[in-house]
Amino acid sequence: MVKREEFNIFAWSSTVPLCEDVYLGMQLRNIAIVDIGLLRDIEQQALESYFRDDRPDGETLMLLSATSQERRLMCNLNRPNRGIIHLAARL
């Protein structure tokens, strides 16, 4: 796993195919920001509560689940160029 301090979002996103498109590149960077800036901290809290109490904290899991689901929904629904992505995946 890449550490937050070592991660360069622009260098990373420039290596992903189709992200020279402004909109797709922005969406990719938004997902990475949410993952590194928010989800990893919540995942760490869930792991710490699991190891401390032999079960994860329910509130932490609900927050993690809701945030992850919202991110997945935005990835799937908020893409006007979705057809291009599917076409490129077939090539």
C-alpha positions in Angstrom: 0.0 0.0 0.0 1.3 3.4 -0.9 1.8 5.8 2.0 -0.1 9.1 1.8 3.1 11.2 1.9 4.6 9.2 -1.0 1.6 9.4 -3.3 1.6 11.8 -6.2 -1.9 11.9 -7.6 -1.0 13.6 -10.9 2.0 11.3 -11.6 -0.2 8.3 -10.8 -3.2 9.4 -12.9 -1.1 10.2 -15.9 -0.3 6.4 -16.1 -3.9 5.3 -16.4 -5.3 4.8 -19.9 -8.0 7.2 -21.1 -7.3 9.7 -18.4 -5.9 12.3 -20.7 -9.5 13.2 -21.1 -10.2 16.0 -18.6 -13.4 14.6 -17.2 -12.3 11.0 -16.8 -9.0 12.2 -15.3 -10.8 14.3 -12.8 -13.1 11.4 -11.8 -10.1 9.1 -11.3 -8.3 11.7 -9.1 -11.5 12.3 -7.1 -11.7 8.5 -6.4 -8.1 8.4 -5.3 -8.6 11.5 -3.0 -11.5 9.8 -1.3 -9.6 6.5 -1.0 -6.4 8.0 0.4 -7.9 10.9 2.3 -10.9 9.3 3.9 -11.5 5.6 3.4 -8.0 4.4 4.5 -8.4 6.2 7.8 -11.9 4.6 8.4 -10.5 1.2 7.4 -7.7 1.7 9.9 -10.2 2.5 12.7 -12.2 -0.6 11.8 -9.0 -2.8 12.0 -7.9 -1.2 15.3 -11.3 -1.8 16.9 -11.3 -5.4 15.6 -7.9 -6.2 17.1 -8.7 -4.4 20.3 -12.2 -5.8 20.9 -12.2 -9.0 18.7 -14.9 -7.4 16.6 -15.1 -4.2 14.6 -17.0 -1.2 15.9 -20.5 -1.1 14.3 -20.6 2.7 13.8 -17.2 2.6 12.0 -18.4 -0.2 9.8 -21.6 1.6 8.9 -19.6 4.7 8.0 -17.1 2.7 5.9 -19.9 0.8 4.1 -21.9 4.0 3.3 -18.8 5.9 2.1 -17.6 3.0 0.0 -21.1 2.5 -1.5 -21.4 6.2 -2.3 -18.0 6.1 -4.1 -19.1 3.1 -6.2 -22.4 4.7 -7.1 -20.7 7.9 -8.3 -18.2 5.9 -10.3 -20.9 4.0 -12.1 -23.5 6.7 -12.6 -21.5 9.9 -13.1 -19.8 9.0 -16.4 -21.1 10.5 -19.6 -18.3 8.8 -21.6 -19.2 5.4 -20.2 -19.6 4.0 -23.7 -16.1 5.0 -24.7 -14.7 3.2 -21.7 -16.5 0.0 -22.6 -15.5 0.3 -26.2 -11.8 0.8 -25.2 -11.9 -2.2 -22.9 -12.9 -4.4 -25.8 -9.9 -3.3 -27.9 
